[in-house]
Amino acid sequence: MKHVFKKGTNPEKPVLLLLHGTGGNENDLMPLAAHIDPEASVLSVRGNVSENGMPRFFKRLAEGVFDMEDLKFRTEELYNFIAESAEKYDFDRSNVTAVGYSNGANIAANLLFTYSDALKAAILHHPMVPNRDTELPALTGVPVFIAAGTNDPICPAQESEDLRNLLEGAGAAVELHWENQGHQLTMPEVEAAKVWYSKI
């Protein structure tokens, strides 16, 4: 997978796994990572799927309608890529925190929905429930931050509530943060994520 790896100054810090939104690339969220934790290493990945030339992490059939077969395949692909990257770049596989936006947040959420050991923690900006027909693994104590917009036309408020409830049902420690905004990634929610991250 196309990616950027930037070694941090503090090896004790988590590796921040950056996952962009539709049409983004591996450089989009780099400033976000530097803001959240300037000492952390960063693994920023470009989605392997192209939708009319726009990179994504998995296919969709329509707005908000996921291609579930492709989602499953791409989630496994990303899971394996993280393990390969940990060997290649010599970082602790069990110390990876995802930072995802929109489509990237959705695949990060599906990593949590699929594997108990995929992520140490996750910051999800404007995610949806990736799969309502699966049994979640045990996520006991896994910290998850969800940033949502009260006026998000792509991701209705109920999606965020449902995602929190499903993750909490599997044992995750979820904080759901609301902004009176739409689907865009805003500085106040980034600041809120940074504060949350500093406490976990």
N, C-alpha and C positions, 0 to 999 in steps of 0.2 A: 504494500500500500504506500502511496506517496505520502511523505511525512517530513517533519522537521524535528530533530532532537536537539535540545539545548540543555547542556549539563549545568546544574545549579551549583551554588557555592556551599550549600549545606546538605550533605548526603543523608542526614537524618530526616529531612523534610520529605513529604510525599512527592511522587512524580505526578505532575498535573497532566492528565490526558485531555487534550482539547479537541472538541468535536463541533464543527461549524454547522451553520444552518444551510438550507437549500441555496445553491448558487454561490456559496462561500468557498474558501480554500484553507489550506493549512496555515496561512499567515494571519487570517482574520482575527483570531482570538488571542494572539500572542500578547498584545498590550493588556488584555484582561488578566492573563496569567501573571504578568509583571506587576500588576496592581494588587492582585490577591496575595501573592507570595513571591517577592523578588528573589528569594533564596532558593526556591524550589527548582528542580529539573522539570523540563517540559517535553512531552511527546505530543506533537500536534499532527493530526492525521487528516488526509483528504479522503472524502467518500469515494468509493469505487464505482458508483453508479452515476450515469449521466442522464439527466432529464432535459431534453432540448438544449444540451450543452451546459447545463447547470449541475455541478457536482452535488450528489446526495449520498447518504449512507445506505439507503435501500429504496427499492421501487415502491411506487404507490399507484393505485388504480384510478384514484381521483383525489381531490382535496380532502384530506382527513381520512381517506380509505387506503389502508396499507395493504401491500402485497405480502401476505403472511408467510408464504413459502420463502420469498426473497428475504424478508426480515429475519427469519430463522437462520438462513444460510449466511447472511451478512453479519449477524450477531456472532455466530461461531467463528467466522473469518476474523472479525475484530478481536475476539477473545484470544484466538491463537496468535494473532499479530502482536498483541501486548506481551504474551509469553516470549515470543521470538525476540522482540525488542529488548526485553529485560535481560536476555542472554547477550545480545549484541552490544548493548550499551551499559551492561553491568549495573543494573539497578534492581532493587528489591521488588519482585513481582507482587508481593502482598501489601505493598505500600503505594498504591495507585489511587488517586482521586480524580474522578471525571469532572470536567467542566464542559457542559454541552448547551447549545442553543437550538431551539426549535427541532429540526430534523436530527441534529446531533444529540440533543437532550433525549429524543425518543429512543435512539439506539442505546444510549447510556442507560436509560430506564429499562430497556429490554435485556441489557447485560445483567441488571439486578434481578429481573424477572426470570432469568434463565440459570444463572450461576450464583451459588452462595459466596464464592471466593473471587468474583471478578473485580470488585472494587472495594477499597477500604472506606470510601465515602463518595458522595456525588453532589454536585451543584447542577441543578437542572433549570435552565431558563426557558419557560414557556413549553413544557413537555405535554404530551398527551398520554393516555393509557396505551401502551404499545400492544398489549394482548390481553383481552378479557377472558380468554378461554384456556388459561393455563394455571397450573398450581405453582405458586411461588416457592422458591427454596427458603430455607431458614435464613433470615437476614438479621438475626438478633443483634441489636445494638448498632447496626450500620447507620451512620449519620447521613441524612439526605436533606438537602435544601432545595425547595421548589419555589421559583419566582414566577408569579402569574399576574396577568393583567385583567382587571375587572371588565374591561371592554374589548377583550381579545376576540376578533372575529374568527380566527383560525382555531383557537383553542378555548372553547367555552369554559366558564368558571367551574362547571360541574366536572369537567375532565380533571381539573387540578384537585378537586375534592376527592374524586374517586381514586385518583392515583395515590394521594396521601393515605386514604383508608386502606387500599390494597397493600401498600408498603408497610404501614403500621401493623396490619394483620399478620404480616410475615415477620414482625419483630423489629423493623427498622425504626430509628429515631428520627422523625420527620418534622421539619419546620417549613410551614407554608407561608410565604411572604407575598402580600398583595400590593400591587401598584395600581393606581387609577389611570391605567394606560391600555394600549392595545397590544399588538404582538411584538412591537419593537423592543430591543434590548436597551434598557435605560440605565443611566449612571446611578440613580438611587437604589435600584435593585442590585447592581454590582457592589455598591457600598455595603448593602445589607448582607450580601453573600460573603464579603470580606470579613465583616464583623463576626458572622456565624462561623466561618472557617477558622478564625483566630481562637475560637473557644473549644473546638473539637479536639 
